[in-house]
Each structure stands twice: as C-alpha cells, then as structure tokens.
C-alpha cells in the first residue's frame, strides 16, 4: 500500500511510470523494483530525499533500500 501511495510523488520527481517488480525465489520478502526515470539527476533527488526511507519504515520495511543507478 505504501509503495502504491507514492506513485504521484515519484511522478513529480520524474518517474516515467514504467517499472518491473521482482520477488526473491528463496526469500519472498526480498524485492527488486526497476524504475525508469526521465533523468538520473531526478532519480537521485527522489532516492536521496528521505521520503522513500520514511515510507519504507511506515510500510513495515526493516532496512533502507539499496539503490543502483543503471543505464540501458
């Protein structure tokens, strides 16, 4: 629910709305989400804003997400 509630916020930071979600085979609580952003700088602003860490905690997450910036 927290993930979905952040959609509008992600859009204001440049999230293009295309994403893929993966769950760990051995640990279904481990997830990987691949996002597409308009610019790397905007993605860095979003993930560095503290907004995500706050929401992860409210959603029951125990650790801050690890973020990798990748190019196609």
N, CA, C and O atoms as a DFTB+ gen file, in Angstrom:
288 C
 N C O
     1  1       0.823      -1.199       0.000
     2  2       0.000       0.000       0.000
     3  2       0.866       1.262       0.000
     4  3       0.570       2.226      -0.705
     5  1       1.950       1.244       0.807
     6  2       2.839       2.427       0.843
     7  2       3.482       2.648      -0.530
     8  3       3.597       3.782      -0.993
     9  1       3.895       1.563      -1.168
    10  2       4.511       1.657      -2.497
    11  2       3.553       2.336      -3.474
    12  3       3.937       3.280      -4.165
    13  1       2.325       1.865      -3.533
    14  2       1.347       2.434      -4.454
    15  2       1.016       3.876      -4.104
    16  3       0.774       4.688      -4.998
    17  1       1.001       4.206      -2.818
    18  2       0.643       5.562      -2.416
    19  2       1.704       6.587      -2.821
    20  3       1.441       7.790      -2.810
    21  1       2.891       6.118      -3.175
    22  2       3.980       7.026      -3.548
    23  2       4.015       7.343      -5.042
    24  3       4.896       8.074      -5.493
    25  1       3.071       6.805      -5.813
    26  2       3.088       6.982      -7.267
    27  2       3.137       8.462      -7.674
    28  3       3.983       8.851      -8.480
    29  1       2.262       9.265      -7.138
    30  2       2.217      10.688      -7.511
    31  2       3.503      11.401      -7.123
    32  3       3.990      12.253      -7.866
    33  1       4.051      11.058      -5.969
    34  2       5.310      11.672      -5.535
    35  2       6.437      11.298      -6.480
    36  3       7.234      12.152      -6.866
    37  1       6.511      10.022      -6.856
    38  2       7.551       9.594      -7.794
    39  2       7.416      10.334      -9.113
    40  3       8.418      10.737      -9.703
    41  1       6.189      10.516      -9.584
    42  2       5.980      11.236     -10.843
    43  2       6.509      12.659     -10.777
    44  3       7.090      13.142     -11.749
    45  1       6.319      13.345      -9.645
    46  2       6.812      14.723      -9.540
    47  2       8.337      14.766      -9.605
    48  3       8.913      15.794      -9.960
    49  1       8.994      13.658      -9.264
    50  2      10.449      13.576      -9.342
    51  2      10.925      13.036     -10.690
    52  3      12.130      12.910     -10.904
    53  1      10.006      12.715     -11.603
    54  2      10.408      12.289     -12.940
    55  2      10.272      10.810     -13.236
    56  3      10.774      10.340     -14.257
    57  1       9.600      10.057     -12.362
    58  2       9.351       8.641     -12.648
    59  2       8.446       8.555     -13.870
    60  3       7.403       9.208     -13.920
    61  1       8.842       7.749     -14.855
    62  2       8.085       7.636     -16.090
    63  2       6.953       6.613     -16.008
    64  3       6.202       6.438     -16.968
    65  1       6.829       5.938     -14.863
    66  2       5.703       5.035     -14.677
    67  2       5.916       3.633     -15.220
    68  3       5.024       2.792     -15.119
    69  1       7.075       3.368     -15.792
    70  2       7.371       2.021     -16.272
    71  2       8.256       1.344     -15.241
    72  3       9.356       1.817     -14.955
    73  1       7.783       0.247     -14.685
    74  2       8.591      -0.426     -13.671
    75  2       8.354      -1.923     -13.733
    76  3       7.339      -2.399     -14.242
    77  1       9.314      -2.639     -13.204
    78  2       9.209      -4.098     -13.072
    79  2       9.501      -4.450     -11.628
    80  3      10.406      -3.885     -11.014
    81  1       8.734      -5.383     -11.085
    82  2       8.862      -5.808      -9.702
    83  2       9.224      -7.286      -9.676
    84  3       8.589      -8.105     -10.341
    85  1      10.252      -7.616      -8.901
    86  2      10.709      -8.991      -8.763
    87  2      10.718      -9.363      -7.285
    88  3      11.025      -8.525      -6.437
    89  1      10.382     -10.619      -6.969
    90  2      10.472     -11.157      -5.610
    91  2      11.528     -12.239      -5.593
    92  3      11.709     -12.970      -6.566
    93  1      12.228     -12.330      -4.463
    94  2      13.232     -13.369      -4.314
    95  2      12.600     -14.752      -4.303
    96  3      11.562     -14.958      -3.674
    97  1      13.215     -15.693      -4.989
    98  2      12.709     -17.067      -5.006
    99  2      12.848     -17.692      -3.625
   100  3      11.927     -18.354      -3.147
   101  1      13.983     -17.489      -2.989
   102  2      14.231     -18.076      -1.675
   103  2      13.724     -17.214      -0.526
   104  3      13.531     -17.706       0.585
   105  1      13.508     -15.931      -0.792
   106  2      13.018     -15.016       0.240
   107  2      11.996     -14.080      -0.392
   108  3      12.375     -13.039      -0.928
   109  1      10.714     -14.421      -0.344
   110  2       9.693     -13.587      -0.986
   111  2       9.553     -12.195      -0.369
   112  3       8.887     -11.332      -0.941
   113  1      10.172     -11.967       0.788
   114  2      10.172     -10.625       1.374
   115  2      11.252      -9.743       0.779
   116  3      11.280      -8.540       1.042
   117  1      12.134     -10.313      -0.012
   118  2      13.177      -9.553      -0.696
   119  2      12.655      -9.182      -2.085
   120  3      12.298     -10.054      -2.878
   121  1      12.616      -7.883      -2.367
   122  2      12.096      -7.446      -3.666
   123  2      13.095      -6.540      -4.370
   124  3      13.923      -5.880      -3.741
   125  1      12.992      -6.528      -5.684
   126  2      13.762      -5.616      -6.528
   127  2      12.756      -4.911      -7.432
   128  3      11.932      -5.556      -8.082
   129  1      12.831      -3.591      -7.467
   130  2      11.974      -2.806      -8.344
   131  2      12.874      -2.042      -9.298
   132  3      13.803      -1.355      -8.874
   133  1      12.595      -2.165     -10.587
   134  2      13.348      -1.436     -11.613
   135  2      12.434      -0.331     -12.134
   136  3      11.357      -0.599     -12.666
   137  1      12.880       0.913     -11.974
   138  2      12.131       2.087     -12.415
   139  2      12.793       2.700     -13.644
   140  3      13.991       2.523     -13.868
   141  1      12.007       3.417     -14.433
   142  2      12.527       4.280     -15.498
   143  2      12.257       5.720     -15.094
   144  3      11.134       6.080     -14.742
   145  1      13.317       6.549     -15.150
   146  2      13.206       7.962     -14.774
   147  2      13.548       8.825     -15.970
   148  3      14.240       8.384     -16.888
   149  1      13.060      10.066     -15.960
   150  2      13.376      10.962     -17.064
   151  2      14.860      11.330     -17.076
   152  3      15.459      11.440     -18.146
   153  1      15.458      11.521     -15.897
   154  2      16.897      11.793     -15.811
   155  2      17.467      11.115     -14.569
   156  3      16.756      10.888     -13.589
   157  1      18.734      10.802     -14.623
   158  2      19.416      10.231     -13.466
   159  2      19.410      11.222     -12.309
   160  3      19.231      10.830     -11.156
   161  1      19.604      12.499     -12.608
   162  2      19.600      13.513     -11.547
   163  2      18.283      13.525     -10.778
   164  3      18.285      13.646      -9.553
   165  1      17.157      13.399     -11.484
   166  2      15.863      13.379     -10.797
   167  2      15.699      12.117      -9.951
   168  3      15.139      12.176      -8.857
   169  1      16.174      10.994     -10.441
   170  2      16.121       9.757      -9.656
   171  2      16.952       9.925      -8.385
   172  3      16.523       9.528      -7.302
   173  1      18.124      10.507      -8.519
   174  2      18.983      10.737      -7.353
   175  2      18.303      11.678      -6.354
   176  3      18.405      11.477      -5.144
   177  1      17.618      12.691      -6.853
   178  2      16.910      13.608      -5.950
   179  2      15.819      12.864      -5.181
   180  3      15.674      13.051      -3.973
   181  1      15.054      12.026      -5.873
   182  2      13.987      11.279      -5.204
   183  2      14.555      10.323      -4.151
   184  3      14.127      10.345      -2.997
   185  1      15.502       9.498      -4.542
   186  2      16.018       8.488      -3.623
   187  2      16.862       9.107      -2.510
   188  3      17.055       8.481      -1.468
   189  1      17.361      10.309      -2.710
   190  2      18.122      10.992      -1.679
   191  2      17.285      11.914      -0.810
   192  3      17.807      12.537       0.114
   193  1      15.991      12.008      -1.096
   194  2      15.137      12.990      -0.412
   195  2      14.732      12.592       1.004
   196  3      14.291      13.442       1.778
   197  1      14.873      11.331       1.351
   198  2      14.407      10.873       2.651
   199  2      12.951      10.455       2.639
   200  3      12.499       9.764       3.552
   201  1      12.211      10.859       1.622
   202  2      10.800      10.495       1.508
   203  2      10.636       8.987       1.441
   204  3       9.773       8.422       2.113
   205  1      11.453       8.341       0.642
   206  2      11.347       6.898       0.478
   207  2      11.664       6.167       1.777
   208  3      10.929       5.259       2.167
   209  1      12.732       6.543       2.444
   210  2      13.115       5.872       3.694
   211  2      12.002       5.969       4.724
   212  3      11.730       5.003       5.438
   213  1      11.358       7.122       4.807
   214  2      10.246       7.302       5.739
   215  2       9.106       6.352       5.410
   216  3       8.546       5.714       6.302
   217  1       8.763       6.257       4.140
   218  2       7.652       5.397       3.723
   219  2       7.978       3.923       3.893
   220  3       7.099       3.138       4.249
   221  1       9.217       3.533       3.648
   222  2       9.612       2.138       3.843
   223  2       9.389       1.745       5.300
   224  3       8.869       0.666       5.584
   225  1       9.778       2.609       6.206
   226  2       9.570       2.334       7.625
   227  2       8.104       2.226       7.990
   228  3       7.715       1.341       8.752
   229  1       7.291       3.115       7.456
   230  2       5.855       3.068       7.744
   231  2       5.203       1.833       7.148
   232  3       4.206       1.333       7.669
   233  1       5.774       1.340       6.044
   234  2       5.221       0.160       5.391
   235  2       5.702      -1.144       6.004
   236  3       5.330      -2.222       5.543
   237  1       6.526      -1.053       7.042
   238  2       6.987      -2.254       7.722
   239  2       8.357      -2.729       7.285
   240  3       8.835      -3.763       7.753
   241  1       9.000      -1.982       6.387
   242  2      10.345      -2.359       5.960
   243  2      11.338      -2.218       7.095
   244  3      11.256      -1.285       7.895
   245  1      12.270      -3.143       7.159
   246  2      13.236      -3.126       8.258
   247  2      14.543      -2.453       7.885
   248  3      15.298      -2.033       8.762
   249  1      14.816      -2.348       6.604
   250  2      16.075      -1.737       6.175
   251  2      15.802      -0.742       5.058
   252  3      14.824      -0.862       4.321
   253  1      16.676       0.230       4.951
   254  2      16.580       1.177       3.841
   255  2      16.897       0.443       2.547
   256  3      17.727      -0.467       2.539
   257  1      16.252       0.825       1.463
   258  2      16.529       0.155       0.198
   259  2      17.932       0.461      -0.308
   260  3      18.484       1.529      -0.042
   261  1      18.491      -0.481      -1.031
   262  2      19.746      -0.260      -1.741
   263  2      19.390       0.215      -3.129
   264  3      18.564      -0.402      -3.801
   265  1      20.000       1.304      -3.573
   266  2      19.654       1.900      -4.867
   267  2      20.864       1.831      -5.786
   268  3      21.975       2.198      -5.405
   269  1      20.628       1.355      -7.003
   270  2      21.650       1.323      -8.054
   271  2      21.137       2.153      -9.212
   272  3      19.959       2.070      -9.560
   273  1      21.993       2.942      -9.806
   274  2      21.635       3.740     -10.964
   275  2      22.252       3.068     -12.186
   276  3      23.471       2.917     -12.269
   277  1      21.414       2.670     -13.125
   278  2      21.848       1.895     -14.277
   279  2      21.450       2.606     -15.567
   280  3      20.491       3.377     -15.601
   281  1      22.204       2.330     -16.616
   282  2      21.843       2.847     -17.940
   283  2      21.489       1.692     -18.851
   284  3      22.023       0.590     -18.720
   285  1      20.590       1.955     -19.768
   286  2      20.161       0.969     -20.743
   287  2      21.224       0.791     -21.803
   288  3      21.049      -0.006     -22.725
